[in-house]
């Protein structure tokens, strides 16, 4: 669902902002995205109690914040109470809708933005089948990874709740299936990581987490260790990361 910023709301936000001008960068000469009077983060997000209006993070006087699930001016919304940060499969109660920060998470554009990595060699058999990313994985380790390059970097804000969800299946039991949200380049730090048991039928998984530190270049990885014997046909679909 596309994020829509209504012009009338944006004008009202800026009119009630505690600072009428854009930050000049201070002594450092820079303006950190997501902070007060700087550009908003991806998905129209800001740090702390700031809200995004006209792609600028501002503090509102006399006007309530947008509430859990998105600041005023974006289409994120939340119903119910999500799980605690870093929770595992199931992710907690409530329903969250909003802008998916993962481009081509439904594989309607084929393998665009996705990479298949052999961690130490082995069989390379993968592709998009029935609008799902599928791979035949033997006794080997592989990574199915996503990052938005060459598009704009995905930036996560510290202290903001996110819901990471996806669907997965495996024709035979895997040794490990690890889902990870983290820094897409060296040193590949971790924002969230969880091992799950993947059944034979396509199953939904949801994880709620809150980064302790901002991440200015976020990626997603599914790190899979195949079975000791034979081959498992593993499929992934509907990968989503939403601020809630």
C-alpha positions as a Markdown table, in Angstrom:
| # | Residue | x | y | z |
|---|---|---|---|---|
| 1 | Unk | 0.0 | 0.0 | 0.0 |
| 2 | Unk | 1.5 | 3.4 | -1.0 |
| 3 | Unk | 2.2 | 6.0 | 1.6 |
| 4 | Unk | 0.1 | 9.1 | 1.0 |
| 5 | Unk | 0.9 | 12.5 | 2.5 |
| 6 | Unk | -2.1 | 14.8 | 2.5 |
| 7 | Unk | -1.0 | 18.4 | 1.7 |
| 8 | Unk | -3.4 | 20.0 | 4.1 |
| 9 | Unk | -2.1 | 17.8 | 7.0 |
| 10 | Unk | 1.5 | 18.6 | 6.1 |
| 11 | Unk | 0.8 | 22.4 | 6.2 |
| 12 | Unk | -0.9 | 22.1 | 9.6 |
| 13 | Unk | 2.1 | 20.1 | 11.0 |
| 14 | Unk | 4.6 | 22.7 | 9.8 |
| 15 | Unk | 2.5 | 25.5 | 11.1 |
| 16 | Unk | 2.5 | 24.1 | 14.6 |
| 17 | Unk | 6.2 | 23.0 | 14.7 |
| 18 | Unk | 8.3 | 24.3 | 17.6 |
| 19 | Unk | 11.0 | 25.4 | 15.1 |
| 20 | Unk | 9.9 | 27.3 | 12.0 |
| 21 | Unk | 13.1 | 26.7 | 10.0 |
| 22 | Unk | 15.0 | 23.7 | 8.7 |
| 23 | Unk | 18.1 | 22.7 | 10.7 |
| 24 | Unk | 21.3 | 23.9 | 9.2 |
| 25 | Unk | 23.4 | 21.0 | 10.3 |
| 26 | Unk | 24.9 | 22.5 | 13.5 |
| 27 | Unk | 28.6 | 22.4 | 14.2 |
| 28 | Unk | 29.0 | 19.1 | 12.3 |
| 29 | Unk | 27.4 | 20.6 | 9.1 |
| 30 | Unk | 25.3 | 17.5 | 8.7 |
| 31 | Unk | 21.7 | 16.7 | 9.3 |
| 32 | Unk | 21.0 | 13.2 | 10.6 |
| 33 | Unk | 17.8 | 11.7 | 9.0 |
| 34 | Unk | 15.1 | 11.0 | 11.5 |
| 35 | Unk | 16.1 | 13.7 | 14.0 |
| 36 | Unk | 14.4 | 17.0 | 14.6 |
| 37 | Unk | 14.2 | 19.3 | 11.6 |
| 38 | Unk | 16.0 | 16.7 | 9.4 |
| 39 | Unk | 14.7 | 14.5 | 6.6 |
| 40 | Unk | 12.4 | 11.7 | 7.5 |
| 41 | Unk | 13.6 | 8.0 | 7.5 |
| 42 | Unk | 12.3 | 5.5 | 5.0 |
| 43 | Unk | 8.6 | 4.9 | 5.3 |
| 44 | Unk | 8.0 | 8.4 | 6.7 |
| 45 | Unk | 9.5 | 7.6 | 10.1 |
| 46 | Unk | 11.2 | 9.8 | 12.7 |
| 47 | Unk | 13.0 | 9.1 | 16.0 |
| 48 | Unk | 11.4 | 9.6 | 19.5 |
| 49 | Unk | 8.2 | 11.6 | 19.6 |
| 50 | Unk | 8.9 | 13.5 | 16.3 |
| 51 | Unk | 6.5 | 13.2 | 13.4 |
| 52 | Unk | 7.0 | 13.4 | 9.7 |
| 53 | Unk | 5.5 | 16.2 | 7.7 |
| 54 | Unk | 6.5 | 17.2 | 4.1 |
| 55 | Unk | 9.5 | 14.8 | 4.6 |
| 56 | Unk | 10.7 | 16.8 | 7.6 |
| 57 | Unk | 10.8 | 15.5 | 11.2 |
| 58 | Unk | 9.1 | 18.0 | 13.5 |
| 59 | Unk | 7.8 | 18.3 | 17.1 |
| 60 | Unk | 4.2 | 19.1 | 17.4 |
| 61 | Unk | 2.8 | 21.6 | 19.9 |
| 62 | Unk | -0.8 | 21.1 | 21.0 |
| 63 | Unk | -1.4 | 18.3 | 18.5 |
| 64 | Unk | -1.3 | 14.6 | 19.5 |
| 65 | Unk | 1.2 | 12.3 | 17.8 |
| 66 | Unk | 0.2 | 9.9 | 15.1 |
| 67 | Unk | 0.1 | 7.0 | 17.6 |
| 68 | Unk | 1.5 | 3.5 | 17.5 |
| 69 | Unk | 1.7 | 2.3 | 13.9 |
| 70 | Unk | 3.0 | 5.5 | 12.2 |
| 71 | Unk | 3.3 | 9.2 | 12.4 |
| 72 | Unk | 0.8 | 11.7 | 11.1 |
| 73 | Unk | 1.1 | 11.8 | 7.3 |
| 74 | Unk | 1.7 | 8.2 | 6.5 |
| 75 | Unk | -0.7 | 5.2 | 6.0 |
| 76 | Unk | 0.7 | 3.0 | 8.8 |
| 77 | Unk | -1.9 | 2.0 | 11.4 |
| 78 | Unk | -2.1 | -0.5 | 14.3 |
| 79 | Unk | -4.9 | -2.3 | 16.0 |
| 80 | Unk | -4.3 | -4.1 | 19.3 |
| 81 | Unk | -1.1 | -4.5 | 21.2 |
| 82 | Unk | 2.0 | -6.0 | 19.5 |
| 83 | Unk | 4.4 | -8.4 | 21.2 |
| 84 | Unk | 7.5 | -7.3 | 23.0 |
| 85 | Unk | 10.6 | -6.4 | 21.1 |
| 86 | Unk | 12.5 | -9.4 | 19.9 |
| 87 | Unk | 9.7 | -11.9 | 20.3 |
| 88 | Unk | 9.7 | -15.0 | 18.2 |
| 89 | Unk | 7.3 | -16.9 | 16.1 |
| 90 | Unk | 3.7 | -15.5 | 16.4 |
| 91 | Unk | 5.0 | -12.0 | 17.3 |
| 92 | Unk | 2.2 | -11.1 | 19.7 |
| 93 | Unk | -1.5 | -10.0 | 19.4 |
| 94 | Unk | -3.0 | -7.3 | 17.2 |
| 95 | Unk | -3.1 | -6.6 | 13.5 |
| 96 | Unk | -0.7 | -4.2 | 11.9 |
| 97 | Unk | -1.1 | -2.7 | 8.4 |
| 98 | Unk | 1.2 | -0.2 | 6.8 |
| 99 | Unk | 3.8 | 0.4 | 4.1 |
| 100 | Unk | 6.0 | -2.6 | 3.5 |
| 101 | Unk | 9.6 | -1.4 | 3.6 |
| 102 | Unk | 10.8 | -4.5 | 1.6 |
| 103 | Unk | 10.6 | -3.8 | -2.1 |
| 104 | Unk | 9.5 | -6.9 | -4.1 |
| 105 | Unk | 8.8 | -8.9 | -1.0 |
| 106 | Unk | 6.1 | -10.7 | -2.9 |
| 107 | Unk | 8.4 | -11.7 | -5.8 |
| 108 | Unk | 6.0 | -10.2 | -8.4 |
| 109 | Unk | 9.2 | -8.7 | -10.0 |
| 110 | Unk | 11.0 | -12.0 | -10.0 |
| 111 | Unk | 14.4 | -12.0 | -8.2 |
| 112 | Unk | 14.9 | -8.3 | -8.3 |
| 113 | Unk | 16.6 | -7.1 | -5.1 |
| 114 | Unk | 17.2 | -10.7 | -4.0 |
| 115 | Unk | 20.5 | -12.7 | -3.9 |
| 116 | Unk | 21.2 | -16.4 | -3.5 |
| 117 | Unk | 24.6 | -17.1 | -1.9 |
| 118 | Unk | 26.3 | -20.5 | -1.5 |
| 119 | Unk | 28.0 | -20.4 | 1.9 |
| 120 | Unk | 31.0 | -22.7 | 1.1 |
| 121 | Unk | 29.9 | -24.2 | -2.2 |
| 122 | Unk | 27.3 | -26.8 | -3.1 |
| 123 | Unk | 24.3 | -27.1 | -5.5 |
| 124 | Unk | 22.9 | -23.9 | -7.0 |
| 125 | Unk | 19.3 | -24.6 | -7.9 |
| 126 | Unk | 16.9 | -21.7 | -7.3 |
| 127 | Unk | 14.4 | -19.3 | -8.9 |
| 128 | Unk | 11.0 | -17.7 | -8.6 |
| 129 | Unk | 8.2 | -20.3 | -9.1 |
| 130 | Unk | 4.5 | -19.6 | -8.7 |
| 131 | Unk | 5.5 | -16.1 | -7.4 |
| 132 | Unk | 7.6 | -17.6 | -4.6 |
| 133 | Unk | 11.4 | -17.7 | -4.2 |
| 134 | Unk | 12.2 | -21.5 | -4.1 |
| 135 | Unk | 15.5 | -23.4 | -3.9 |
| 136 | Unk | 16.5 | -27.1 | -3.8 |
| 137 | Unk | 18.9 | -27.3 | -0.9 |
| 138 | Unk | 21.0 | -30.3 | -0.1 |
| 139 | Unk | 23.6 | -30.8 | 2.7 |
| 140 | Unk | 24.9 | -27.3 | 2.4 |
| 141 | Unk | 24.4 | -23.8 | 3.8 |
| 142 | Unk | 22.8 | -21.0 | 1.7 |
| 143 | Unk | 21.7 | -17.5 | 2.3 |
| 144 | Unk | 18.7 | -15.9 | 0.5 |
| 145 | Unk | 19.3 | -12.2 | 1.0 |
| 146 | Unk | 17.6 | -8.9 | 0.3 |
| 147 | Unk | 18.8 | -5.3 | 0.2 |
| 148 | Unk | 17.3 | -2.3 | -1.6 |
| 149 | Unk | 20.4 | -1.4 | -3.7 |
| 150 | Unk | 20.7 | 0.2 | -6.2 |
| 151 | Unk | 17.7 | 2.1 | -4.8 |
| 152 | Unk | 17.8 | 4.3 | -1.6 |
| 153 | Unk | 19.1 | 2.6 | 1.5 |
| 154 | Unk | 16.6 | 1.3 | 4.1 |
| 155 | Unk | 17.1 | 3.0 | 7.4 |
| 156 | Unk | 15.7 | 1.6 | 10.7 |
| 157 | Unk | 15.2 | 4.0 | 13.7 |
| 158 | Unk | 16.2 | 3.1 | 17.2 |
| 159 | Unk | 13.3 | 2.8 | 19.7 |
| 160 | Unk | 10.8 | 2.1 | 16.9 |
| 161 | Unk | 8.7 | -1.1 | 16.9 |
| 162 | Unk | 8.9 | -3.2 | 13.7 |
| 163 | Unk | 7.0 | -6.3 | 12.6 |
| 164 | Unk | 9.0 | -8.7 | 10.4 |
| 165 | Unk | 6.9 | -11.3 | 8.6 |
| 166 | Unk | 7.2 | -13.9 | 5.9 |
| 167 | Unk | 5.9 | -17.3 | 4.7 |
| 168 | Unk | 8.1 | -20.4 | 4.4 |
| 169 | Unk | 7.9 | -24.1 | 3.6 |
| 170 | Unk | 10.4 | -27.0 | 3.3 |
| 171 | Unk | 9.6 | -30.3 | 1.7 |
| 172 | Unk | 11.9 | -32.1 | 4.3 |
| 173 | Unk | 13.1 | -31.1 | 7.7 |
| 174 | Unk | 16.0 | -28.6 | 7.7 |
| 175 | Unk | 18.9 | -28.5 | 10.2 |
| 176 | Unk | 18.4 | -24.7 | 10.7 |
| 177 | Unk | 16.4 | -21.9 | 9.2 |
| 178 | Unk | 17.5 | -18.5 | 10.6 |
| 179 | Unk | 15.7 | -15.3 | 9.7 |
| 180 | Unk | 17.6 | -12.1 | 10.2 |
| 181 | Unk | 17.2 | -8.3 | 9.9 |
| 182 | Unk | 20.5 | -6.5 | 10.0 |
| 183 | Unk | 23.2 | -4.3 | 8.5 |
| 184 | Unk | 23.5 | -5.2 | 4.8 |
| 185 | Unk | 27.2 | -4.5 | 4.6 |
| 186 | Unk | 30.3 | -5.2 | 6.7 |
| 187 | Unk | 30.3 | -5.7 | 9.7 |
| 188 | Unk | 26.7 | -7.1 | 9.1 |
| 189 | Unk | 25.4 | -6.2 | 12.6 |
| 190 | Unk | 22.1 | -7.8 | 13.8 |
| 191 | Unk | 18.9 | -5.8 | 14.4 |
| 192 | Unk | 16.9 | -9.0 | 14.9 |
| 193 | Unk | 17.6 | -12.8 | 14.5 |
| 194 | Unk | 15.4 | -15.9 | 15.1 |
| 195 | Unk | 15.6 | -19.6 | 14.3 |
| 196 | Unk | 12.3 | -21.2 | 13.3 |
| 197 | Unk | 11.1 | -24.7 | 12.5 |
| 198 | Unk | 9.7 | -24.6 | 8.9 |
| 199 | Unk | 6.9 | -27.1 | 8.2 |
| 200 | Unk | 6.1 | -28.8 | 4.8 |
| 201 | Unk | 3.1 | -26.5 | 4.2 |
| 202 | Unk | 3.6 | -22.8 | 3.5 |
| 203 | Unk | 3.3 | -21.2 | 7.0 |
| 204 | Unk | 3.3 | -17.5 | 8.1 |
| 205 | Unk | 5.8 | -16.3 | 10.7 |
| 206 | Unk | 5.8 | -12.9 | 12.5 |
| 207 | Unk | 8.4 | -11.4 | 14.7 |
| 208 | Unk | 8.2 | -8.1 | 16.6 |
| 209 | Unk | 11.4 | -6.2 | 17.5 |
| 210 | Unk | 12.7 | -2.8 | 18.5 |
| 211 | Unk | 16.3 | -1.9 | 17.4 |
| 212 | Unk | 18.5 | -0.5 | 20.2 |
| 213 | Unk | 20.5 | 1.4 | 17.6 |
| 214 | Unk | 19.7 | 3.1 | 14.3 |
| 215 | Unk | 20.6 | 1.1 | 11.1 |
| 216 | Unk | 21.3 | 3.3 | 8.1 |
| 217 | Unk | 21.7 | 0.4 | 5.6 |
| 218 | Unk | 19.3 | -2.5 | 6.5 |
| 219 | Unk | 19.0 | -5.8 | 4.8 |
| 220 | Unk | 17.2 | -9.2 | 5.3 |
| 221 | Unk | 18.7 | -12.6 | 5.2 |
| 222 | Unk | 17.3 | -16.2 | 5.5 |
| 223 | Unk | 20.3 | -18.4 | 6.4 |
| 224 | Unk | 19.4 | -22.0 | 5.7 |
| 225 | Unk | 21.3 | -25.3 | 6.5 |
| 226 | Unk | 19.9 | -28.1 | 4.4 |
| 227 | Unk | 19.2 | -31.7 | 5.6 |
| 228 | Unk | 22.0 | -34.1 | 6.3 |
| 229 | Unk | 20.8 | -36.4 | 3.5 |
| 230 | Unk | 18.7 | -35.7 | 0.4 |
| 231 | Unk | 17.3 | -32.4 | -0.8 |
| 232 | Unk | 14.7 | -30.1 | 0.7 |
| 233 | Unk | 12.7 | -27.8 | -1.6 |
| 234 | Unk | 12.5 | -24.6 | 0.4 |
| 235 | Unk | 10.1 | -21.7 | -0.6 |
| 236 | Unk | 9.8 | -18.2 | 0.8 |
| 237 | Unk | 7.0 | -15.7 | 0.1 |
| 238 | Unk | 5.4 | -12.4 | 1.2 |
| 239 | Unk | 8.4 | -11.0 | 3.0 |
| 240 | Unk | 7.4 | -7.8 | 4.9 |
| 241 | Unk | 8.9 | -5.3 | 7.3 |
| 242 | Unk | 6.5 | -2.7 | 8.7 |
| 243 | Unk | 6.9 | 0.0 | 11.4 |
| 244 | Unk | 4.2 | -0.5 | 14.0 |
